[in-house]
């Protein structure tokens, strides 16, 4: 350790203001990974991040105490190890002693080293209401200052919870668990996002919003690969922000981009077979990477008739909601509308890819038109029923498919198309009671999804229960599951909760999403997982 510190002190002066990538310089010999982000990036400050696109970049710039590997298993990061007390309320983290921040003129040769006080500062900054961080919720279970986050010594941190919460450590993997230097944050204040300093494998080189982002290799990064070679392997990451998916594809096929992810309607037909595989003619240039994504696409239903703005709402009838669920052929939906990308959501609301899925999956909605119609046999005036399915333009084709499927039950389904902001507003104001939606997990724990149906989380007062679903037994299971430390006992509770959601149908799951990324053949070593994250620290760019 002493030798390392001596070496870094000599090295520090050499790289302090170096490693700048300039568009006017000849960077042709550099290994630069290039991708496009059509959705843009709003924030580089991890305390402010809300968008998935921001989350991808945070993984390159920052580290937390712990991380997630490609199998969604917890791995050490800045913390080498940790322990949890028997009562599940105290987490003790033991930090590495060789982690330093990216070079900055605001950090000296002592403050550049990450210590427990930096972690405490970073977490308390998220908790501080003046920061107005959307990630404050991940520390809701932590005791109030000064008893919650305790610096034991330079390399030991203790976090004390009000009650056991097994999902807590997974939430520390979010950007809000990133470690930042107080000296830099306090100097730049609200402008920290333009001058971010972290500990990640790459450091900020330049960022012009909606034009280009360049991250340079962090030569001081602490991690190595399995063979002991220092990471990262590439020199830089370049991100463009082209909105036009057709232009994005042209840039990818011509070699100006190394990766594209996701496809529009035209793109999937160009590149993919009906079964979701890369077409043969592209296999010499590209390869396709697919895996389950913790993202469930579904129909949301406002089930609280007392708040529903529609009079005589037919969706207040539970049997009608169940019938709709059984009337949809999800296998055809995935095959023909999505070119085989995704999985029919036939095992409950929690998506495939979530750890423990096999233990709490249920027999959910499988296409059975006879069963669906039998649920409606006692409903009078069925042919007079009219419901409206709301969605955005992007999902119009999906809605037309759902419309045709549901109308086999003998009543009318209309489609209403809105802009994204208008639809969000209508759902928030309880003006849309039957709408297409998706829910992406923030962290790999089913409580991400179960929180949506807890009556203590009614929107807008306390959470994201837009459906205003209330079931006393479900609530009791949810509260018990939050504190249950035994994994398999928790899974049993989850299975019961899945069944209640299915039986009462405040949502109708459609499909579990699947990530798709296309890479050029000379790109190897990209890490990813079912959170759809992008790990570039181990990427190699081979010579063509």
N, C-alpha and C positions, 0 to 999 in steps of 0.2 A: 504493500500500500504506500509506504514512504517513497519507494522508487517511482511509483506511478505519479505521485504528487510532484516530485522533483521534475520528472519528464514533462508533465503538463505545464508546469510553471515556465519552462523553456519554450514549449510549444505555443503557449498562450499568446505571447507577443507576436508570433509569426502569423497567427490566423485571426487575430483580434478583429482586424478590419478587412481581412482577405476573403477569398472565395466568393467574390461578387460575380454574378453572371450578367453580362451586358449584351444587349441585342446587337451592339456595334462591334463586338469582339468575335473572333473566330472560335466558336464553341463546338466545331465539328468533331473534335476528338472526345468530347464529353459523352458519357452515357446518361441520356436524359429520357425518363419515362414520361410520355405525353398522353394525356387523356382530356376529354371534353366534359364539361358540366353544364348541360343546358339550363338547369334550374338556378344557376348562379350560386354565389356564396354571400351571405349577409354578414357573418361575423367570424373573426379568427380568435376572439376572446372566448375561451371556453365557458366563462360564466354567463355569456349572452346567447349561446347557441340554442337554436330550436329546430333548425332544418337538418334533414338527413345529409344533405350535401356538405353542410358545415361539419357534421360529425366525421365524415370521411377524412377531411383535412386535419381535424384535431388529432386523429390517430397518427399522423405523420409528425406533428409538431410537439405533442405532449405525451407524458406518461402519468399514470396514477400509481397508487400503491400496488394494485393488482390489475391483471388483464385477462382476456379470454383468448384461448387458442382456437384452432380451426374446428374443434369439436365442442366448443362452448364450455370447456372446462377452465376453471380458474387457474391462472398461472402467476408466479411472482413477477413483479415488475420493479418498481422502486423499493418495494418491500421484498426482502429475501424470504421471509416466512411470517406466519401469524398464528395466533391461537385464540380460541373462543372459550370463555368461561363456561362452567357447567350449566349455569342458569341462562346462557345465551345472551347475556346483556352487556358483556365486556369483551371488546376486540382489542388485542394487543398486537401491534405490527412492529417488526424488526427490520430496519432499513439497511439497504446497501450503503457502503461508505465510499463508493467510487462513482457516484452520479453527480454530474454538474449541469448547470444551466448553459444554454447557448451563450456565447460571448456577448457582452454588452459593456459599453463604457460606464454604465451605472453599477456594474458589479466588479468588486475587486477580487483578489486571489483567494480570499476567504469566503466572501458571500456567494461566489459562484458555485460552491459546493452545496448540494441539497442536504438539509438536515430536518429533523422532526419539526422544528419551529416553522419551516417553510410549508410543510404539509398542513400544520394547524392554521397558519395564516390563510392558505388557499381554501380550506374548508370553511373557516369562519367568514371568509369573504362571500362565499355562496350563501351562507346563512344570514348575513347582514341584510336587513330589509332595504338599506340604502343602495345596495348593489342591484336590487330588483332582478335577481337571477331567476329564470324559469326553472332552474334545477334545485331551487331551495327545498323542494319536497323530498329529495333523497335523504335529507338530514332531519326530517320531521320526527323521527324516533329517537334522536340524540338528545340527551339531557341538556338543559340550558347552561350557558356560559357561567362559571368557568369549569363546571364539573363534567361537561360532555366530551370535549376534546382536550386531552391532557398530554403535554410534553413531559415524558418521564426522564429522558436524557437526549443527547444529540441525535441518537439513532433508534429511539424507541418512542412510539406513539400509542396512546390508549384512547379508545372511543367507547363511551358508556351510553347505553341505550335505556330508555324508559321502560321498555318491555322487549322480550325476545322478538327478533324479526329476521328469519333466515335469509330473506331476499336482500338484506341490507348490503352485504358484501358485494353482491352482483351489481347493485346500483353504483358502487364506487368505480365501476368500469366505464361509466358514462363520462362524457367530457367534463361534467361538473366535479368529477373526482381528480381532475388534472392538477398538477403541482406547478405553481407560478412563483416568481420572485417578488417579494413585497417592494423591493427598491424600484423595480421597473414599473410595476402596476401603480404604485403611489405617485411616481413621477409623471406618467402619462395620463393617469386617471381614465377618463372616458375615451381617450385616444389609444388606449393600450391595444385595441384590436388592430391598429395600423402598425404597431411596433412590438408584436408579441414575442415573448421569450419563454421557451419551455425547456424540456429535456429530451425531446423526441429525436428520432433518427434524422430528421430534416429540420432546417431552420428557415425562417422567412427571409427571402431575398428581395422580392418586390411583389407588390399587389396593387393592381389598378382594377377597381370594381368593374365587373361586367366586361373586362377586356382580357386580362391575363393575370395569373398567379404563378410565381416561380419560387420553389423551395430548393434550397441548396443542401448538399450533404453536410451532416453534423460530424466533423472529424473527431469530436470528443464523446461520441455516443458510447454507452457502457455495455451494450449487449454484443454477444458473439453468436455465431451459428454453432451447430453441433460439433463442428470440427475445430472450434476455437478461433475462427476467422472473424475479424471485426465487421460489424454491420454499421451502416448499409453498404451495399456493393456498388450502387449507381451514384452518379454525381449530382443529379438533380431531378426534380419533378416539375413538369410544366402543365398548367391547367388552362384551357381556353373555355370560353362561355358562349358557344354558338347555339342559338335557339333552334335553328333549322336542322331537323333530324336528317334530311336528305343531304345537306352540306356536310353534316357530321360524318355520314357514311362515306361520302366522296373523299373526305380527308383521311378517313381510316383506310379505305381501299388503296389510296395513293401513298400511304406510309407516313402521312403527317400526324397520325395518331396511332398509339400502340394498343389502345383498348377502347371499345364502346360498350355500353351496358344498356339494357332495355331496348325495346323496339316499338315503333309505331305500327299501324296496320299494314302499311306498305312494306316496311322493313322486314317484318316477320315472314312475309310471303317471298321476299327476295332471297333471304338467307336460310330459312328453315324449311324442312319437310313438314308434312302434315303431322308427323309423330314427334316433332320438336327436336329433330337432329339437324346438324349442319349439312347443307346440301353438298354433294360430292364434288362439285366443280370449285368449291371454295377451300377444300381441305389442304391444298398445297400452300395456301397463303395464311389461313387463319385456323384457330381452334376455338372450340366452344367450351366454356366452363359453366356447369349448372349445379345447383344444390337447393334444397328446401330453404325458404325464406320465412321468418317468423312474421307472417303477414296474412291475415284472413280477410278475404273479400266477402261481403255479406249484404243482406237487406236489413236495414234498421227499421224498427217499428215503435212508434209512440203508443205504449200500452195503457198509460194512465188516462182513462177517458175523462176524468174530471178536469184535466188540463188541455185536452185535445180541442183545438179550435174548430174542428169539424163537428157538425151536429149529426147524430145517428151514425157514428163511425162504425162501419162493419168490422174493422180490424180489432175492435174491442172483444170480438168473439175469438176465444182461444182456438176452437176447432177450425175456424177459417184460417188462422195463421198456420196451424199445423198442416192443413190441407195444401196450402201454398208451398210449404216446405217439401212435401212429398211429390208435388206436381212437376218439379224441375229436374230434368235429366242433366246432372252435373258432368257425367262422363262425356256426353256429346258437347257440352259447353266447352270443356277444356280442349277436346280434340279439334273441334271445328272453328271455334272462335279464337282460341289461343294457340293454335298449332302445337298442341301437346305440352305447352309450358304451364306448369302448375299441377295441382292434384285435386280431384273432386273432394269437397268438404263433406264427407259422409260419416265422420267420427266425432262430431261435436264442434265447438267453437274454437278450441285451442288448436293451433296449426301444427301440422307435421313439421318435425325439426326441433320442436321444443323438447329439451331434456326430460325424459320420463314419459314421453307421449304414449308409449305402448301400455303403460300402467293405468292411465286414466282416460283413454279413449273410450267412446261409447258407440253403440249402434245408433247412428244419427239419421239424417234424412237421406234415404236412398230412393231413387225414382220408383214410384209405385202409384200410378194413376188410379188404379182401382181403390186402393186404400185411401187416397186423397178424396175421391168422390164419396166414399162411404162416410167420411167424417162430416159431409155436408148434407146428408140425407134429411136431417131434421130442421134445416134452415129454410124458412119460408121466403119466397120472393127472391130466390137466388139470382135469377136473370135480371133483376133490377139493381143489383149491387154494382157500384162503380167505384174503383179506387185509382189513385194516381201514383205512379212510380216516378220519383224525382231523381235526377242525376245530372252530370255535366256532359258536355258535347263528346268528350273522349269516350264515354261509355254508352253512347246512343245505340250502337250495334248490339251490345250486351243487353240493354234494356228491351230492344225489339225482340230478342230471343226470349227473354223472360216473359214479356208480354204474351207471345204466342203460346208459351208453355202454360202459363197460369190461366189463360182464357179457355183452356180445355176444360176447366172446372165449371164453366157455364156462366161466368159473369165478366164484366168489362174492366179492362186495365188500360188506363191512359198513361201517356208518357209526358213528363214536363222536363224540359232541358233548361238549365241555368248555368251561369258562370260559377266558378268555384266559390267566389266570395258570396254571391247571392245564395247559393245552396247552403253554405255554412250558416249564413244569417237566418235562413228559413228554418233550418234544423234547430238552431239556438233559440229561435222565437217560438218553437213548437208549431210552426205553420206547415212544415212537411212532416207527415206521419208515416211515410212509406218511401224509403230512399236507399239508393246504393251507396255503400260506404266501405272503407277498409280500416283495419287497425293493425299497426305495426308495433311490435314489442320494443320497448326501450332497453330491456335487459332480459336475459333468458330465464325467466321465472313466470309460471302461469298466472301469478297474481296480477301481472300486466293486464290480463284479459278479465279475470274475475272481478277486479275492482269496478268494472263498467256496470255491474249489476247489483252492487251493494247499495242499499237504500240510504246509507250514510253518505253516499257520494252523488246525491241528486244534483244534476245540473239545473241552474247555474250556481247554487249556493255553495256546494262543497266538492264537486268533481265532475266526472264525465259520464254519469248515468243519464244520457239524453233520453232514454226510453222510459224513464221514470218507473222502472220495474221495482217492485217491492214484494219480497217473499220472506217472511220471518224466519223460516227454517234455513233458507239460503243464507241470510244474514248471520245466523248463529254459526253455520259452517265456515263462512268467510272469516269471521273473527277468530275462530279456533285455528284455522289453517295458517293465519298470519303468525301465530305464536308457536305452532307445532314444529319442534326441532327435528323429530324423526322423519326422514325423507319419505319412507314408504307409508307411514301413517298419514302424512300430508297428502300423498298421492291418492289415498283412499277417500279423503275428504274432497279432493279435486274431482274425483269421478262422480261423487254424489252431486256436486255443484254443476258439473256438466249436464247431468241428467235433468236437473231442475230447469236449467236454461233451455234444454231441448223441449221438455214437456210444456213449458209456458210460452216459448217462442217469442221473446222480445226481439230476437234477431233470427234471421234465416241464413246460415252459412252457405256460401256458393262454392268457393274454391280456396285452397291454401296456395299461396303464391310460391314461385320458384325464381331464384335469381338466375339471370343469364348474362354472361359477359363474353365478348369476343376479343381474342388477343391475336396479335400477329405472331407468327410461328417462332420468332427469335426471342420472345419474352417468356421467361421461366421464373418460377419461384414466387409467384404472387400468392399471398395468403388471403383467405376469406373464410367466412363462416355463415351460419344461418341468420346472423344479424345483418348480413349483407355489407359487412365492413370491408375495408380495403387495406391490407397490410403490405406496404411496399419496402419494408426494411430488408427483406431477403430477396428482392427482385434482382435478376440478372438479365442483361441485354446482350444476347449472343451476336457475334459478327455474322452478317448475312453471307 
